[in-house]
Amino acid sequence: EDLNQYHALAVYRYGCRALFERHKLLLSLHLCSKILQSMKDLDDQEYTFFLYGGQVLDRSTQAANPSPDWITQAIWDNITEVDAQLDSFKGFQQSIEQTMRDWKKWYSSGEPEKEPLPGEWDGRLDALQKLIVVRCIRSDRVLPATQIFISLKLDQKYVEPPPFDLDAIYEESTCTTPLLFVLTPGMDPTAQLNALAVLRNIPCNNISLGQGQEPKATKMIDDGSKQGFWAMLANCHLCVKWLPTLEKYIDKTFEGGPHKDFRVWMSSSPTPQFPIQLLQNCIKMTAEPPKGLKANIVRLLNNTTEEAYNRVSEWQKYRKLFFSLCWFHAVLLERRKFKMLGWNIAYDFNDSDFDISENILAIYLDLDPNEIPWDAIRYLIAEANYGGRVTEHPDNRVLRSYVNEFFSPAALQPKFMLSTLPTYYIPEDSTLSNYRAYARDLPLSEPPEAFGQHSNAEISSAMVDTDMMCSTIASLGGGGSGSGGGGGNRDETVYNTCTSLLEKLPENIDWEEVRERNESDASPLKVCLLQEIERYNELLSATRASIKLLMKGIQGFVVISKDQEDVLLSLFAGSVPKAWLSAYPSLKPLSSWMPDLVDRIEQLNVWGFQSVPKVLWLGGVTYPTSLLTALLQASARKNMVSVDTLSFDFIVQTADESGITAMPKEGAYIKSMILEGAKWDASAGALADAESMQLFNPMPIMHFKPVARKKATADGIYQCPLYLYPIRTGTRERPSFMIWVDLKSGQYSADLWTKRGTALLLSVA
């Protein structure tokens, strides 16, 4: 037993060295589950439910949600399914309905995984079952709850990754063991390696690989193996085609018996083209930049010399703006943790951006300290320098809003506040040593408000992390023998799912009949309708054929192809097969995707066989932009104007769908849009802070009204981006961005909503 414990911990610690920070807990959980399975101390069915969650294909028999104000559809699916599928949870749904107040209090607590469960459940459930409760009701707290589970079942050591110790790694290596740094943006391990070489009194020669460097690299390895120095081959990902040759050369060198002090060090960004054999032979280490605002600011200040810091004659203004720049750089890097609410694309800002911007500040302050050209400084930092990396327009707006705040006359005033929190400000004593002391005293982790974000932003990104961890372990085959929490034979489960899907799949719409019925209608809307029906019919036919073919394959009548195997695995995991997402992108699980498809077809049936719906569901069409363009074209024809002169005015309606009696004369009423990062205050007719834990909020029906020569955006208006679905970048073929929608910004400035990443979505998944 002691030997097993020693080896398990050694595997964890060895594995952690080669993993990025975000994957270390995943390794702990996977290791923990395998150890518990070998000890017969893990219920496969329960563990599988934890990984997949509750999947509901048919909601017609599902009990009504007793409190939709805080129990979302996903949470209710989990609750009803865990009660139905796991014996240890019998009566769980009824208990929640009967003690609603206690469960809401538990749900609303900051760290529910540390709170006792309401009623009898705290004493009735074991550690894994309590983890399942957190997964069902507070999926954003699964990662900290998983740490508690691993600590209880194995040891606290399995959730405390060992610190990076290059000296210890060197001690483990030999002259015939290559060592590989796996790089992340903004991190260069060369300085650390050179420091170790000095400590060990061994020469270290570096070469950065690229075109034409191969002969120099092989000569360096050859010389090093004879003379006993270290050879560092940096940026191996820049010449992946040469790496197989390098692998053979290193093997040949090792066979020749190199000098005992010789080492081959390599660094490479992750690339699938790296030779597998060479990768397996290497001791692997990850080199990651420090995380958190504090760590980044401390690093930037420590990298600054007194000489460079004191070179500007107008030192009082320069030093305040220098600290502003440190804060600005750290904020840009750390915004990535908020996923889509941070940046649409995670940009790799690095120290060269900071250095160039610092030089810009120094040059302009020396030129004319009395008349600081704020516009020029802001433009060069936000547009030319940092903005040079930014490719998405909404991200450019985020950069501008930060630059406008941190590089302004206000930043030169005493104790300028860098956020709404009292902790973060520019210190009055502007010596470098005092700035360093202030930075060292900052909190280790920072709340979302430090970035101008809402507390919900952290919850949203934590839920994404949970889904990523569970889906990754499920893809590794870590989930026993169930589907979506249910046990049983895989083929039988998928066959039953196929039967259920065929029953629910709508019939194709009769395109010819719709065309004949609307023959007299020559409007652009009719063209849009016929194109939509065509696309949906293709999807329905392909999906139906795919299901039937898979059923034949399961029965053994046909050979299951690779494509059909992918469909089978997706259905088994409760997700939508990629082949079925050809018409429109979706992140929905299978349980939500099918009812959504039925609703989409229903809207087209009403539109095609009756008339244009009074209120249109824009998210229900495959190409919403084509519908919006059709609305503009219809208005242009009606008013005999060029379509290029038209754009939309956005009028939020106070009535709900039942209160709207007819279509508007111009444009259309649009329903079922969702606000992320804010809520709509109907009484004020403006944006407002979202409630805690409410990540998405419904947007009232809005009139998209075509108008000619629209006025420029006024103050108090936030230009809100409208996206097709939560992945805001979309794909190259299907961008997610649709249109800018003007909304009143309420009591806050438009810049605040920009920093929060506030957006309208046509679908939350």
matplotlib code that plots the C-alpha trace (Angstrom):
import matplotlib.pyplot as plt

x = [0.0, 2.9, 4.5, 1.2, 0.8, 4.4, 4.0, 0.6, 2.1, 5.2, 3.1, 1.0, 4.1, 5.9, 2.8, 2.2, 5.6, 4.5, 1.0, -0.4, -2.0, -5.5, -4.9, -3.4, -6.8, -7.9, -4.9, -5.7, -9.3, -8.5, -5.8, -8.2, -11.0, -8.6, -7.2, -10.8, -11.9, -9.0, -10.0, -13.7, -14.5, -16.2, -19.7, -19.3, -22.9, -22.6, -19.2, -20.6, -23.5, -21.0, -19.2, -22.2, -24.9, -28.6, -29.7, -33.5, -34.6, -38.3, -39.5, -43.2, -43.2, -40.9, -42.3, -42.9, -40.0, -41.2, -39.1, -37.8, -36.5, -33.4, -33.7, -32.6, -33.7, -30.2, -30.4, -33.9, -32.8, -30.0, -32.4, -35.1, -32.5, -30.4, -33.6, -34.7, -31.4, -29.4, -30.9, -29.0, -30.9, -34.5, -36.8, -34.2, -36.6, -39.4, -37.1, -36.1, -39.7, -40.7, -37.7, -37.3, -36.2, -33.4, -32.1, -32.2, -30.2, -27.6, -27.6, -27.0, -24.1, -20.6, -19.0, -21.8, -19.4, -18.3, -21.8, -23.9, -26.6, -30.2, -32.3, -31.3, -29.1, -25.9, -25.8, -27.2, -24.8, -21.1, -18.3, -18.9, -22.7, -22.2, -20.0, -22.8, -25.2, -22.7, -22.5, -26.3, -27.1, -23.9, -21.8, -19.5, -18.3, -17.4, -13.6, -13.2, -15.6, -13.5, -10.4, -12.3, -13.3, -9.8, -8.4, -10.9, -10.4, -6.6, -4.7, -4.3, -1.0, -2.9, -4.4, -1.2, 1.0, 4.7, 6.5, 8.6, 12.2, 14.6, 17.5, 15.7, 14.7, 18.3, 19.3, 16.9, 18.2, 21.3, 23.5, 21.2, 17.9, 16.6, 14.7, 11.8, 10.1, 6.5, 6.0, 3.1, 2.8, 4.8, 7.2, 10.8, 12.7, 16.1, 17.0, 16.1, 18.3, 21.2, 21.0, 21.1, 24.1, 26.0, 25.0, 26.3, 29.3, 28.6, 28.6, 25.2, 25.0, 21.6, 20.3, 16.9, 15.7, 14.3, 15.2, 18.9, 19.7, 19.7, 23.5, 24.4, 22.2, 23.7, 27.2, 26.3, 25.0, 28.1, 30.5, 28.5, 28.5, 32.3, 33.1, 30.4, 28.4, 24.6, 22.9, 19.6, 17.5, 14.8, 11.5, 11.5, 8.0, 9.4, 11.0, 8.8, 9.7, 13.3, 12.5, 12.4, 16.0, 16.9, 15.4, 17.7, 20.7, 20.1, 19.7, 22.9, 24.7, 23.4, 24.5, 28.1, 28.4, 28.4, 30.2, 28.5, 27.8, 26.2, 22.5, 20.1, 17.5, 14.6, 11.7, 8.6, 5.0, 2.5, 2.3, 0.8, 3.7, 6.3, 7.7, 6.0, 9.0, 11.2, 8.4, 8.1, 11.9, 12.0, 11.6, 8.8, 8.3, 5.8, 6.9, 3.9, 3.8, 2.6, -1.2, -3.1, -2.8, -0.4, 2.0, 2.1, 2.5, 5.3, 7.1, 6.9, 8.2, 11.0, 12.1, 12.4, 15.8, 16.3, 18.3, 15.4, 12.9, 14.7, 15.6, 12.6, 12.9, 9.2, 9.4, 6.3, 3.8, 5.9, 5.9, 2.1, 1.5, 4.1, 2.2, -1.0, 0.7, 1.7, -1.9, -3.2, -0.9, -1.8, -5.5, -5.3, -3.4, -5.7, -9.0, -8.5, -9.8, -13.3, -13.4, -15.9, -16.7, -13.0, -11.9, -13.6, -10.1, -7.4, -4.6, -1.0, 0.1, 3.7, 6.5, 7.5, 4.1, 4.7, 8.2, 7.2, 4.3, 6.6, 9.0, 6.1, 5.2, 8.8, 9.3, 6.1, 6.6, 10.2, 9.0, 6.5, 5.7, 3.2, 1.1, 0.7, -0.7, -3.2, -4.9, -1.6, -0.6, -3.9, -3.9, -0.4, -1.1, -4.6, -4.6, -1.0, 0.7, -1.5, -4.3, -2.0, -2.6, -6.4, -8.5, -12.1, -13.8, -15.6, -12.1, -10.8, -13.6, -12.5, -8.9, -10.0, -12.2, -9.3, -6.9, -9.3, -9.6, -6.0, -4.2, -6.0, -5.4, -7.3, -4.6, -2.2, -4.4, -3.6, -4.6, -6.2, -8.4, -7.7, -11.0, -14.2, -12.4, -10.5, -7.5, -6.3, -4.9, -1.7, 0.4, 1.4, 5.1, 6.2, 9.7, 10.3, 10.9, 7.6, 5.7, 7.2, 6.2, 2.7, 2.4, 3.7, 0.9, -1.8, -4.2, -3.1, -6.3, -8.5, -12.3, -13.9, -14.7, -11.0, -11.4, -14.7, -16.5, -19.6, -19.2, -21.2, -18.3, -16.3, -19.2, -19.7, -16.0, -16.0, -19.0, -17.0, -14.0, -16.3, -17.7, -14.2, -12.8, -15.8, -15.9, -12.1, -12.2, -15.3, -13.4, -10.5, -12.9, -13.1, -16.8, -17.5, -20.3, -23.2, -24.6, -25.7, -25.8, -27.6, -26.1, -26.7, -25.3, -24.0, -25.5, -28.8, -28.8, -27.9, -30.6, -33.3, -32.0, -32.3, -35.9, -36.8, -35.2, -37.0, -40.3, -39.6, -37.9, -40.3, -41.4, -39.8, -41.7, -43.3, -41.2, -43.3, -46.6, -45.1, -43.8, -47.2, -49.2, -47.0, -46.7, -48.2, -45.7, -42.6, -41.1, -37.5, -39.0, -40.5, -37.1, -35.6, -38.3, -37.8, -34.1, -34.5, -37.0, -34.5, -31.7, -33.8, -35.2, -31.6, -30.8, -33.9, -33.3, -29.6, -30.4, -33.1, -30.9, -28.0, -30.2, -31.7, -28.3, -26.9, -29.8, -29.1, -25.4, -26.3, -28.6, -25.7, -27.3, -24.6, -21.0, -20.7, -18.4, -16.0, -18.7, -21.4, -19.0, -18.7, -22.5, -22.8, -20.2, -21.9, -25.4, -24.0, -22.4, -25.7, -24.2, -25.2, -23.1, -21.0, -22.5, -25.9, -24.7, -24.3, -27.3, -26.5, -24.0, -25.1, -23.6, -26.8, -26.8, -28.9, -31.7, -32.1, -31.2, -34.1, -36.9, -35.2, -35.2, -38.9, -39.6, -37.6, -39.6, -42.8, -42.0, -41.3, -44.6, -46.6, -44.7, -45.1, -48.7, -50.3, -48.5, -45.3, -45.5, -46.4, -43.3, -40.3, -37.8, -34.5, -32.5, -34.8, -33.4, -30.1, -28.9, -30.3, -28.3, -30.2, -33.6, -32.4, -31.2, -34.6, -36.4, -34.2, -34.8, -38.6, -38.6, -36.4, -38.8, -41.8, -40.3, -38.5, -35.1, -31.7, -31.2, -27.7, -29.2, -31.2, -30.2, -32.1, -33.6, -34.2, -37.3, -37.8, -41.4, -43.2, -45.9, -45.3, -46.1, -49.8, -50.2, -49.0, -51.9, -50.2, -46.9, -45.3, -45.7, -41.9, -39.4, -40.3, -40.8, -38.0, -38.3, -36.3, -33.0, -30.9, -28.7, -25.3, -23.5, -26.5, -30.3, -33.0, -34.7, -38.2, -39.1, -36.1, -36.1, -32.3, -29.5, -28.9, -26.7, -27.7, -28.8, -26.2, -26.0, -28.2, -25.8, -28.4, -31.5, -34.3, -34.5, -38.1, -39.5, -37.7, -38.9, -36.2, -37.3, -35.6, -34.8, -32.9, -29.9, -29.8, -28.4, -24.9, -24.9, -25.7, -24.3, -26.1, -26.4, -24.4, -23.8, -24.5, -23.1, -25.6, -24.2, -25.6, -24.5, -22.0, -18.9, -18.5, -15.8, -17.9, -15.9, -14.4, -17.4, -20.0, -19.1, -21.2, -21.4, -24.7, -25.3, -24.8, -27.9, -28.4, -29.5, -29.8, -26.9, -28.8, -27.0, -23.6, -21.5, -21.4, -17.7, -18.7, -20.9, -18.0, -15.6, -18.2, -18.5, -22.2, -23.9, -27.1, -27.3, -29.8, -29.1, -27.4, -25.9]
y = [0.0, 2.4, 1.6, 2.4, 5.7, 6.7, 5.8, 7.6, 10.8, 10.5, 10.1, 13.2, 15.3, 14.2, 14.8, 18.3, 19.4, 18.9, 20.2, 23.7, 25.1, 24.7, 20.9, 20.0, 19.5, 17.4, 15.1, 14.9, 13.9, 11.4, 9.8, 9.8, 8.1, 5.4, 4.7, 4.5, 2.3, -0.1, -0.2, -0.8, 2.5, 4.4, 3.9, 4.0, 5.1, 8.0, 9.1, 9.0, 11.2, 13.6, 13.9, 14.1, 15.7, 15.1, 14.7, 15.1, 14.2, 14.3, 17.2, 16.4, 14.1, 16.3, 17.8, 21.5, 23.7, 24.9, 28.1, 29.3, 32.6, 30.7, 27.1, 27.3, 24.7, 23.0, 22.8, 21.4, 18.8, 17.7, 17.5, 15.5, 13.1, 12.5, 11.6, 9.2, 7.6, 7.2, 5.1, 7.2, 10.3, 8.9, 11.7, 14.4, 16.3, 16.2, 17.3, 20.4, 21.2, 20.9, 22.8, 25.4, 28.2, 26.1, 25.0, 28.6, 29.7, 27.0, 27.9, 31.6, 31.1, 32.1, 28.7, 26.1, 23.2, 24.1, 24.5, 21.5, 20.3, 21.1, 18.6, 14.9, 15.1, 16.2, 13.0, 10.8, 11.4, 10.5, 12.7, 11.8, 12.2, 15.7, 16.5, 15.5, 17.9, 20.8, 19.7, 19.7, 23.0, 25.1, 24.0, 27.1, 25.7, 22.2, 22.9, 23.9, 21.1, 18.6, 19.7, 18.9, 15.5, 14.6, 15.8, 13.6, 10.5, 10.7, 13.5, 17.3, 16.8, 15.8, 19.3, 21.2, 21.1, 21.1, 24.5, 24.6, 23.6, 23.6, 22.5, 19.4, 18.5, 18.9, 16.5, 13.9, 14.2, 12.5, 13.3, 11.1, 12.7, 15.6, 18.3, 20.2, 23.5, 23.7, 27.4, 29.7, 33.2, 35.8, 33.3, 32.7, 30.2, 31.1, 33.5, 30.8, 28.3, 30.6, 31.3, 27.6, 27.2, 29.9, 28.2, 24.8, 26.4, 24.8, 26.9, 27.1, 27.9, 29.1, 29.1, 30.2, 27.8, 29.0, 29.0, 28.2, 27.5, 23.7, 23.3, 25.6, 23.6, 20.2, 21.6, 23.0, 19.5, 17.8, 20.3, 20.1, 16.3, 16.3, 19.4, 19.0, 22.2, 22.6, 23.2, 25.1, 24.9, 27.5, 27.8, 24.3, 24.9, 27.2, 24.4, 21.4, 19.8, 19.5, 17.9, 14.3, 14.8, 16.4, 13.4, 11.0, 13.2, 13.4, 9.6, 9.1, 11.5, 9.7, 6.3, 7.7, 8.3, 12.1, 14.0, 13.5, 17.3, 17.5, 18.3, 19.1, 21.6, 22.5, 24.9, 24.7, 26.0, 23.1, 21.7, 18.4, 18.0, 17.5, 14.0, 11.7, 9.6, 12.6, 14.0, 10.8, 10.6, 14.2, 15.4, 17.9, 21.2, 23.9, 27.6, 29.8, 33.5, 34.5, 34.7, 37.6, 41.4, 41.5, 39.0, 40.9, 44.3, 43.0, 41.4, 44.6, 46.8, 44.3, 44.3, 48.1, 49.6, 52.8, 54.3, 53.8, 54.9, 58.2, 59.2, 61.5, 65.1, 65.5, 62.7, 63.4, 63.0, 60.2, 58.1, 58.3, 57.4, 54.6, 53.0, 53.4, 51.6, 48.7, 48.4, 48.6, 45.9, 43.6, 44.1, 43.3, 40.0, 38.9, 39.7, 36.4, 34.5, 35.8, 33.9, 35.6, 38.4, 39.3, 39.1, 37.6, 36.3, 35.6, 38.0, 37.4, 40.8, 40.7, 42.8, 44.3, 46.0, 47.4, 48.6, 50.4, 52.1, 53.1, 54.7, 56.6, 58.0, 59.0, 60.6, 62.7, 63.9, 65.0, 66.8, 69.1, 68.4, 71.3, 70.3, 66.5, 65.3, 62.9, 62.0, 61.0, 58.9, 57.2, 56.5, 55.1, 52.8, 51.6, 51.6, 51.3, 49.3, 47.0, 47.5, 46.1, 42.6, 43.1, 41.8, 42.0, 45.4, 44.8, 44.1, 47.4, 49.2, 47.5, 48.7, 52.2, 52.4, 51.4, 53.8, 56.7, 56.1, 55.4, 57.9, 61.2, 64.3, 62.7, 60.1, 62.8, 63.9, 62.7, 59.1, 58.3, 55.3, 52.5, 50.7, 51.0, 49.1, 51.1, 48.7, 49.8, 53.3, 55.1, 55.6, 59.2, 58.3, 57.6, 56.1, 52.7, 51.1, 52.4, 51.2, 47.8, 47.7, 48.8, 46.0, 43.4, 44.3, 43.8, 40.9, 37.6, 37.2, 40.0, 40.3, 40.9, 44.5, 45.3, 44.9, 46.9, 43.5, 42.3, 39.5, 37.2, 37.3, 34.9, 32.5, 32.4, 31.5, 28.9, 27.1, 26.9, 25.5, 22.9, 21.8, 21.6, 19.5, 17.0, 16.7, 16.1, 13.3, 11.8, 11.9, 10.0, 7.2, 8.2, 7.7, 4.1, 2.6, 5.0, 7.7, 11.0, 9.4, 6.2, 2.7, -0.1, -1.3, 1.5, 0.3, -0.3, 3.1, 4.8, 2.7, 3.9, 7.5, 7.1, 5.8, 8.7, 11.2, 9.8, 10.2, 13.9, 14.9, 17.2, 16.3, 18.2, 21.4, 21.2, 23.8, 23.7, 24.3, 27.2, 28.7, 28.3, 29.7, 32.8, 33.2, 36.6, 37.8, 39.2, 40.6, 39.9, 38.3, 35.5, 34.8, 34.6, 32.2, 29.9, 29.8, 29.0, 26.2, 24.7, 24.7, 23.2, 20.5, 19.5, 19.3, 17.3, 14.8, 14.4, 13.9, 11.4, 9.4, 9.5, 8.2, 5.4, 4.3, 4.2, 2.1, -0.4, -0.4, -1.1, -4.0, -5.4, -4.9, -2.5, -1.8, 1.3, 3.8, 6.3, 9.1, 6.9, 5.9, 9.7, 10.1, 7.1, 8.5, 11.9, 10.5, 8.3, 11.4, 13.3, 15.8, 16.8, 15.1, 17.6, 16.4, 17.7, 21.2, 22.0, 24.4, 26.6, 26.5, 25.4, 24.5, 22.9, 19.4, 16.9, 17.3, 21.0, 20.9, 18.8, 20.8, 23.9, 22.5, 21.6, 25.3, 26.5, 24.4, 25.5, 29.2, 28.4, 26.4, 29.4, 31.8, 29.7, 28.4, 31.4, 34.7, 36.4, 36.1, 39.3, 38.8, 37.1, 34.9, 36.1, 33.2, 30.7, 31.2, 29.8, 33.2, 36.0, 38.6, 37.6, 38.2, 41.6, 42.6, 41.4, 43.8, 46.7, 45.7, 45.5, 49.0, 50.4, 49.2, 50.5, 54.0, 54.0, 54.7, 53.1, 50.2, 51.6, 54.7, 52.6, 51.3, 50.2, 52.1, 50.0, 50.6, 48.5, 47.5, 47.5, 45.0, 41.2, 39.0, 38.6, 42.4, 42.8, 42.6, 43.2, 43.5, 47.0, 49.0, 49.1, 46.5, 43.8, 43.0, 40.7, 38.4, 36.0, 37.9, 37.5, 40.0, 38.7, 40.9, 43.1, 43.1, 45.4, 47.7, 48.0, 50.9, 53.0, 51.7, 51.2, 48.7, 47.9, 45.6, 42.0, 40.2, 38.0, 34.5, 35.7, 35.2, 35.7, 38.0, 38.2, 41.2, 42.6, 42.5, 45.1, 46.9, 46.8, 49.8, 50.8, 54.5, 56.7, 58.7, 57.6, 60.2, 59.6, 57.7, 60.1, 60.1, 57.7, 55.1, 51.9, 50.2, 46.6, 43.9, 41.2, 37.7, 34.5, 32.3, 32.6, 31.9, 35.5, 34.9, 32.3, 30.6, 31.8, 30.5, 31.6, 34.8, 35.1, 38.9, 40.2, 43.9, 46.8, 47.5, 50.9, 50.6, 53.2, 52.8, 53.9, 55.2, 54.0, 55.2, 53.2, 52.5, 50.4, 48.1, 47.8, 46.7, 44.1, 42.6, 43.3, 41.8, 40.5, 36.9, 35.1, 31.8, 31.1, 27.8]
z = [0.0, 0.8, -2.5, -4.3, -2.5, -3.3, -7.0, -7.3, -5.8, -8.0, -11.1, -10.1, -9.4, -12.6, -14.6, -13.2, -14.5, -18.0, -17.7, -18.0, -14.8, -16.2, -16.7, -13.3, -11.5, -14.4, -13.9, -10.1, -10.7, -13.4, -11.2, -8.2, -10.2, -11.5, -8.0, -6.5, -9.3, -8.7, -5.0, -5.9, -4.1, -7.0, -8.3, -12.1, -12.7, -10.3, -11.6, -15.2, -14.1, -12.6, -15.9, -18.3, -16.1, -16.8, -20.4, -21.1, -24.6, -23.9, -21.7, -22.3, -19.3, -17.1, -14.0, -14.0, -12.8, -9.3, -9.2, -12.6, -11.1, -9.8, -11.1, -14.8, -17.3, -17.1, -13.3, -13.4, -16.0, -13.7, -10.6, -12.4, -14.0, -10.9, -9.0, -11.9, -12.6, -9.3, -6.5, -3.8, -4.9, -4.8, -3.4, -4.3, -6.6, -4.1, -1.3, -3.3, -4.0, -0.4, 1.2, -1.6, 0.8, 2.3, -1.1, -2.5, 0.5, -0.2, -3.9, -3.1, -0.8, -2.0, -1.4, -1.4, -1.6, 2.0, 3.4, 4.7, 2.4, 3.5, 5.4, 5.6, 2.5, 4.2, 6.3, 3.6, 0.8, 0.5, -0.9, -4.6, -4.2, -2.7, -5.7, -7.9, -6.1, -6.7, -10.4, -10.7, -9.0, -8.9, -11.8, -11.4, -8.1, -9.4, -9.5, -5.8, -4.9, -6.9, -4.9, -1.6, -3.0, -4.0, -0.6, 1.2, -1.0, -1.5, 0.1, 0.1, -1.7, -4.9, -5.2, -4.5, -7.6, -6.7, -7.4, -10.6, -9.6, -12.6, -10.5, -9.3, -12.8, -14.0, -11.2, -12.5, -16.1, -17.6, -20.6, -22.8, -21.7, -23.8, -21.8, -23.3, -22.2, -23.5, -24.1, -23.5, -24.9, -23.0, -21.4, -22.2, -20.0, -21.4, -18.5, -16.0, -17.8, -18.1, -14.3, -13.6, -16.0, -14.0, -10.7, -12.0, -13.7, -17.0, -20.3, -22.1, -25.8, -27.2, -30.7, -31.9, -34.6, -37.9, -41.6, -42.2, -38.5, -38.8, -39.6, -36.7, -34.4, -35.3, -34.9, -31.5, -30.4, -31.8, -30.0, -26.8, -26.6, -26.9, -24.8, -22.1, -22.5, -22.7, -26.1, -26.0, -29.1, -28.7, -30.7, -32.2, -33.5, -36.1, -38.0, -37.4, -40.7, -39.6, -36.2, -37.4, -38.7, -35.3, -33.5, -35.4, -34.9, -31.1, -30.9, -32.9, -30.5, -27.4, -28.8, -29.2, -25.5, -24.9, -22.1, -18.7, -18.4, -21.8, -22.0, -24.9, -23.9, -26.3, -26.2, -28.3, -28.4, -28.5, -32.0, -33.2, -35.7, -32.9, -33.3, -30.8, -30.1, -29.3, -27.1, -25.2, -24.6, -23.2, -19.7, -20.3, -18.4, -18.9, -18.7, -17.9, -17.0, -13.5, -13.1, -11.5, -11.5, -8.6, -10.1, -13.5, -11.9, -9.6, -12.6, -14.7, -11.8, -11.0, -14.7, -14.6, -13.8, -11.7, -14.6, -17.1, -14.5, -13.8, -17.3, -18.0, -16.9, -16.3, -13.7, -11.7, -14.6, -16.2, -13.0, -12.6, -16.2, -16.0, -13.1, -15.2, -18.0, -15.7, -14.5, -18.1, -19.3, -16.4, -16.9, -20.6, -19.9, -17.1, -18.9, -20.7, -17.7, -18.3, -21.6, -24.0, -21.5, -21.5, -25.1, -28.2, -29.0, -26.4, -27.6, -26.8, -25.5, -24.4, -22.8, -26.1, -26.3, -22.8, -23.6, -26.8, -25.0, -22.1, -24.6, -26.2, -22.8, -22.1, -25.6, -25.5, -21.9, -22.7, -25.9, -24.2, -20.5, -20.3, -23.3, -23.2, -26.5, -24.9, -28.2, -29.8, -26.8, -26.6, -30.4, -30.4, -27.4, -28.2, -32.0, -33.3, -30.5, -28.5, -31.1, -33.8, -32.4, -32.1, -35.0, -33.6, -33.5, -30.1, -28.6, -30.1, -28.2, -24.9, -25.5, -26.2, -23.1, -20.9, -22.6, -22.3, -18.6, -17.6, -19.9, -19.2, -17.1, -14.3, -14.0, -12.9, -9.9, -6.4, -5.6, -9.0, -8.6, -11.1, -10.4, -8.3, -5.5, -2.9, -3.1, -6.5, -7.0, -8.1, -5.0, -4.1, -3.3, -6.8, -6.2, -7.8, -4.4, -3.1, -6.2, -5.7, -2.0, -2.9, -5.6, -3.2, -0.7, -3.3, -2.8, -4.4, -6.4, -7.6, -7.9, -11.3, -10.2, -10.6, -14.3, -14.4, -14.7, -12.8, -10.2, -12.6, -15.1, -12.9, -12.5, -16.3, -16.9, -14.1, -15.7, -19.0, -17.1, -15.5, -18.8, -20.3, -17.4, -17.5, -21.3, -21.4, -18.8, -20.6, -23.9, -22.2, -21.3, -17.7, -17.3, -16.7, -18.7, -18.7, -20.9, -19.5, -16.1, -17.2, -17.2, -19.6, -22.9, -25.1, -28.4, -26.8, -25.2, -28.5, -30.4, -27.9, -28.4, -32.2, -31.9, -29.7, -32.1, -35.1, -33.4, -32.5, -35.8, -37.7, -41.3, -44.2, -45.2, -48.6, -50.4, -53.7, -51.8, -49.9, -53.2, -54.9, -51.9, -51.9, -55.7, -55.7, -53.1, -54.7, -51.5, -50.3, -47.2, -49.4, -51.0, -47.5, -46.4, -49.3, -48.8, -45.1, -45.9, -48.4, -45.9, -43.1, -45.4, -46.2, -42.5, -41.7, -44.6, -43.7, -40.0, -40.7, -43.0, -40.5, -37.7, -39.8, -41.1, -37.6, -36.4, -39.2, -38.2, -34.6, -35.7, -37.8, -41.2, -42.5, -41.5, -39.2, -41.0, -39.3, -39.7, -38.2, -35.3, -34.6, -34.6, -32.2, -29.8, -29.8, -29.1, -26.4, -24.7, -25.1, -27.6, -31.1, -33.8, -35.8, -39.1, -37.9, -37.3, -41.0, -41.2, -38.1, -35.2, -31.8, -28.4, -27.1, -25.7, -27.7, -25.0, -25.9, -29.6, -30.7, -29.1, -30.4, -34.0, -33.6, -32.7, -35.7, -38.1, -36.5, -37.1, -40.8, -41.1, -39.7, -41.9, -45.1, -44.7, -42.9, -43.0, -41.7, -37.9, -36.0, -34.0, -35.6, -33.8, -35.4, -33.8, -35.4, -38.9, -40.2, -41.5, -39.4, -41.4, -44.6, -42.8, -41.6, -45.1, -46.5, -44.0, -45.3, -48.9, -48.4, -46.8, -49.6, -52.3, -50.4, -50.0, -53.3, -51.8, -52.1, -49.6, -48.9, -47.3, -44.7, -41.3, -38.3, -35.4, -32.3, -30.3, -27.2, -26.7, -23.4, -24.5, -24.5, -27.5, -26.6, -26.5, -30.1, -32.5, -35.9, -37.7, -37.8, -41.0, -41.4, -40.3, -37.8, -34.1, -32.9, -29.9, -27.8, -27.7, -24.5, -22.7, -21.4, -18.9, -18.0, -17.6, -19.1, -16.6, -18.0, -15.7, -16.7, -20.3, -20.0, -19.2, -15.5, -13.4, -13.6, -10.5, -8.8, -10.4, -13.4, -16.3, -19.0, -18.9, -21.4, -23.7, -24.3, -27.8, -30.0, -33.1, -35.8, -37.8, -41.1, -41.2, -43.7, -42.6, -39.0, -36.5, -35.0, -31.7, -28.9, -25.4, -23.0, -25.8, -25.7, -29.1, -28.1, -30.4, -31.4, -31.7, -33.2, -30.2, -27.2, -29.2, -30.3, -32.9, -34.7, -37.5, -40.7, -42.7, -40.1, -38.2, -35.0, -35.1, -36.6, -36.0, -33.6, -31.5, -29.8, -26.2, -23.5, -21.1, -18.0, -14.9, -16.2, -19.1, -22.3, -21.5, -18.4, -20.6, -23.1, -20.3, -19.1, -22.6, -22.5, -25.6, -27.1, -28.0, -30.3, -28.4, -25.1, -26.4]

ax = plt.figure().add_subplot(projection="3d")
ax.plot(x, y, z, "-o")
ax.set_aspect("equal")
plt.show()
